[in-house]
Amino acid sequence: MLLENKVAVIYGAGGSIGAAVARAFAREGAKVFLAGRTQAKLDKVVDEIRAKGGAADRAVVDALDEQAVNEYVDAVVEQAEYVDISFNVIGVGDVQQPLTEISVADFLQPITTAMRTQFLTTRAAARHMVKRGSGVILHFGGGGPQTLAGLGGFKIALDAVEGLRRQWAVELGSHGIRVVTLKTGGIPESIPENYPGRDAIINSLLPTTLLNRTATLADVGNVAAFVASDLARTITSTEVNISCGAIVD
């Protein structure tokens, strides 16, 4: 039980990645508090976790709303007494087009969304973690020098999150708080069935890997559980690369 007696807050928990991490955290003994925009999706994940004996609760929260985020984390701490882990994997609403064609609004959308939500959710958790002298902040996405044409502001948003991760790690490290990013080269299971060009995207992922396989949702959950655990207490201010070699460091 890697996360026994830990309390974890997960934003975007109704999505496939957030749900996978929530299930893994609960399996490893954490009490998970799931936040998202769609009640039905959150209910489904909570029911799955509880059916297997896990501890889970949920709330509809706008992770871009400063007051809502602060009040939510305060409520979690009031109920559970503390928070050990904060993980934010909400969608950033990116529009992927060549930079010469994309509008300013569409270009900035993922950058401003990612910066706002990651800052708000990290700050809300950090205020409580500082009092305990411990905690783990997990980001998802990751950067690196590689990119592709036509991504609009998406890759830039990932790079911006990495800059924010470094700053938080420096400022929170003296309080015993770790800040880590998980990065993959793409997870086929996470792409909706009706997403335009889904098959082409999936077919393009495998050849980029070194292991001739891509990360699964279960892989993400397993690694996230390890990184959030005390076994990884020496890991901070870095990325954990689970891209199967698609992203070469």
C-alpha positions in Angstrom: 0.0 0.0 0.0 2.2 2.8 -1.3 -0.2 5.6 -0.4 -1.8 4.3 2.8 -3.3 7.1 4.9 -2.5 9.7 2.1 -5.1 12.2 1.0 -5.1 13.1 -2.7 -6.9 15.7 -4.7 -7.3 15.1 -8.4 -8.6 17.7 -10.9 -9.9 16.4 -14.2 -10.8 13.1 -12.5 -13.7 12.4 -14.8 -11.3 12.1 -17.8 -9.5 8.9 -18.7 -6.1 9.9 -17.3 -7.4 11.5 -14.1 -9.7 8.4 -13.5 -6.8 6.0 -14.1 -4.6 7.9 -11.5 -7.5 8.0 -9.1 -8.1 4.3 -9.3 -4.3 3.6 -8.8 -4.1 6.0 -5.8 -7.1 4.4 -4.2 -5.8 0.9 -4.8 -2.6 1.9 -3.0 -4.5 3.1 0.0 -5.1 6.8 -0.6 -8.3 8.6 0.1 -9.1 10.3 -3.1 -11.1 13.5 -3.7 -12.1 13.8 -7.3 -12.8 17.2 -8.9 -14.2 17.8 -12.4 -16.9 19.5 -14.4 -19.3 16.6 -15.0 -21.0 15.0 -12.1 -22.0 11.8 -14.0 -18.4 11.1 -14.9 -17.1 11.7 -11.4 -19.9 9.5 -10.0 -18.8 6.6 -12.3 -15.2 6.8 -11.1 -16.2 7.0 -7.4 -18.6 4.1 -7.8 -15.8 2.0 -9.4 -13.4 2.8 -6.6 -15.8 2.2 -3.8 -16.9 -1.1 -5.4 -13.3 -2.3 -4.9 -13.1 -1.1 -1.3 -11.4 2.2 -1.9 -12.2 5.6 -0.3 -13.4 8.3 -2.7 -15.4 11.4 -2.8 -16.3 13.9 -5.5 -17.2 17.5 -6.3 -18.0 19.6 -9.3 -15.3 22.2 -9.3 -14.2 24.8 -11.9 -10.4 24.4 -11.7 -10.0 27.9 -13.4 -12.0 29.6 -10.7 -9.7 30.9 -7.9 -12.4 31.1 -5.2 -13.8 27.7 -6.1 -10.4 26.0 -6.0 -9.5 27.6 -2.7 -12.8 26.7 -1.1 -12.6 23.1 -2.4 -9.2 22.4 -1.0 -10.1 24.0 2.3 -13.2 21.8 2.4 -11.1 18.7 1.7 -8.7 19.6 4.6 -11.6 20.3 6.9 -13.0 16.8 6.2 -9.7 14.8 5.9 -7.5 17.0 8.1 -4.8 17.4 5.5 -3.8 17.0 1.8 -0.7 15.0 0.7 -1.0 15.0 -3.1 -2.4 17.4 -5.7 -2.7 16.3 -9.3 -4.2 18.4 -12.1 -4.9 16.9 -15.5 -7.7 19.1 -16.8 -7.9 19.7 -20.5 -6.5 23.0 -21.8 -8.8 23.5 -24.8 -6.0 23.6 -27.4 -6.6 24.3 -31.1 -3.9 22.8 -33.2 -3.1 24.7 -36.3 0.1 26.1 -37.9 1.2 29.3 -36.3 0.8 31.3 -39.5 -2.9 30.4 -39.6 -4.0 30.3 -36.0 -5.8 33.2 -34.3 -4.3 34.9 -31.3 -7.1 33.8 -29.1 -6.8 30.1 -30.2 -3.0 30.3 -29.8 -3.2 31.7 -26.3 -6.0 29.5 -25.1 -4.0 26.5 -23.9 -1.2 28.6 -22.5 -3.4 30.8 -20.3 -5.6 27.9 -19.3 -2.7 25.7 -18.3 -0.9 28.5 -16.4 -4.0 29.6 -14.5 -5.3 26.2 -13.4 -1.8 24.8 -12.5 -1.0 27.9 -10.5 -4.3 28.0 -8.7 -4.5 24.3 -7.8 -0.8 24.1 -6.7 -1.1 27.2 -4.6 -4.3 26.0 -2.9 -2.7 22.7 -1.9 0.7 24.2 -1.0 -0.8 26.5 1.6 -1.9 23.5 3.5 1.1 21.3 2.7 3.5 23.9 4.0 1.9 23.6 7.5 2.7 19.9 7.5 6.1 20.1 6.0 5.4 17.6 3.3 3.4 17.0 0.1 3.6 16.1 -3.6 2.4 18.2 -6.5 2.1 16.2 -9.8 1.9 17.8 -13.2 1.2 16.0 -16.5 2.4 16.5 -20.0 6.0 17.4 -19.9 8.2 19.2 -22.4 11.6 18.7 -24.0 13.2 20.0 -27.2 11.1 18.0 -29.6 8.0 19.3 -31.2 5.9 19.0 -34.4 4.5 21.4 -36.8 0.9 22.5 -36.5 0.5 22.2 -32.7 -0.5 25.8 -32.2 0.0 26.8 -28.6 -0.2 23.3 -27.1 3.5 22.5 -26.9 4.2 26.0 -25.7 1.7 25.4 -22.9 3.5 22.2 -21.9 6.8 24.1 -21.8 5.2 26.9 -19.7 3.9 24.3 -17.2 7.5 23.0 -16.9 8.7 26.5 -16.1 6.1 26.8 -13.5 7.0 23.4 -12.1 10.6 24.5 -11.7 9.6 27.7 -9.9 7.2 25.9 -7.5 9.8 23.2 -6.8 12.4 25.9 -5.8 10.0 27.8 -3.6 8.4 24.8 -1.9 11.4 22.5 -1.5 12.4 23.9 1.8 9.0 23.0 3.1 9.4 19.3 2.2 7.1 19.6 -0.8 8.0 17.8 -4.1 6.9 18.9 -7.5 7.2 16.5 -10.4 5.9 16.2 -14.0 4.9 12.9 -15.7 5.4 12.9 -19.4 4.3 10.4 -22.1 4.6 10.3 -25.8 0.8 9.8 -26.1 -1.7 7.4 -24.7 -4.0 5.7 -27.3 -6.6 4.8 -24.8 -7.1 8.4 -23.8 -8.1 9.5 -27.3 -12.0 9.5 -27.6 -13.4 7.1 -30.1 -15.0 9.9 -32.1 -12.0 12.2 -32.1 -11.2 13.4 -35.7 -8.2 11.5 -37.1 -8.0 9.2 -34.1 -6.7 6.2 -36.0 -4.0 8.2 -37.8 -2.8 9.7 -34.5 -2.6 6.2 -32.8 -0.8 4.7 -35.8 1.8 7.5 -35.7 2.6 7.0 -32.0 4.1 3.5 -32.0 6.9 4.0 -34.5 8.3 6.9 -32.4 8.9 4.6 -29.4 12.0 2.6 -28.6 10.1 -0.2 -26.9 7.6 -0.8 -29.6 4.8 0.0 -27.3 3.1 3.0 -25.9 2.2 3.9 -22.3 -1.2 2.7 -21.2 -3.6 4.4 -18.7 -2.6 1.7 -16.2 1.0 2.6 -16.7 0.3 6.3 -15.9 -1.6 5.3 -12.8 1.1 3.0 -11.5 4.0 5.5 -12.1 1.9 8.3 -10.6 1.3 6.2 -7.5 5.0 5.5 -7.1 6.1 9.1 -7.7 3.5 10.3 -5.1 4.7 7.8 -2.5 7.4 8.2 0.1 9.5 5.7 -1.9 10.2 8.5 -4.4 11.0 11.1 -1.7 14.2 12.1 -3.4 12.5 13.0 -6.7 11.6 16.6 -7.3 11.9 19.5 -9.8 12.1 17.0 -12.7 10.2 15.0 -15.2 9.5 11.3 -15.0 9.6 10.1 -18.6 7.1 7.2 -19.3 7.1 7.7 -23.1 8.6 4.3 -23.9 11.4 6.2 -25.5 9.3 8.4 -27.8 10.6 11.4 -26.0 14.4 11.1 -25.7 15.9 13.1 -22.9 
